[in-house]
Amino acid sequence: MSNVVMALTVMVTLLFLMPLFVYTPNVVLGAIIIAAVIGLIDLPAAYNIWKMDKMDFLVCLCAFAGVIFISVQEGLAIAVTNILLIFL
C-alpha cells in the first residue's frame, strides 16, 4: 500500500507541481544533490577497509573518485575493472 501512495504522490507532483520547478536554478538543484550525497559518505567504513585490505581501499577510492568526477556508470566500471585486475 505504501508503494501505491508513493506512486500517486510522485504522479501528482509530476503532473501539477512540475511547472513550479522550471524556474529553480541549477545551482539550487546541485546544492540539494550535494546535501543528499554528503550523508552517503561513510569515513569510518573507509577506514576499516583501509585497515583490513589496502587493495580493497584502492578500489573503493577509485570507485568514489570515478563516480564523483566522471559519472556513476563509468565509476562503477572503473571499480569492477580494478577488482577484476586484482583477482587476476
NORFEN-V163181 format. One line per field, one symbol per residue. ss: DSSP state (@ for helix, = for strand, . for the rest). psi: psi as a letter, one per 30 degrees, with the letter a starting at -180 (. if undefined). Layout:
# NORFEN-V163181
ss: ???
psi: ???
This chain:
# NORFEN-V163181
ss: .@@@@@@@@@@@@@@@@@@@@....@@@@@@@@@@@@@....@@@@@@@@@@.@@@@@@@@@@@@@@@@..@@@@@@@@@@@@@@@@.
psi: eeeeeeeeeeeeeeeffefffegklfeeeeeeeeeeeeffkjeeeeeeeeeejeeeeeeeeeeeeeeefdleeeeeeeeeeeeeeee.
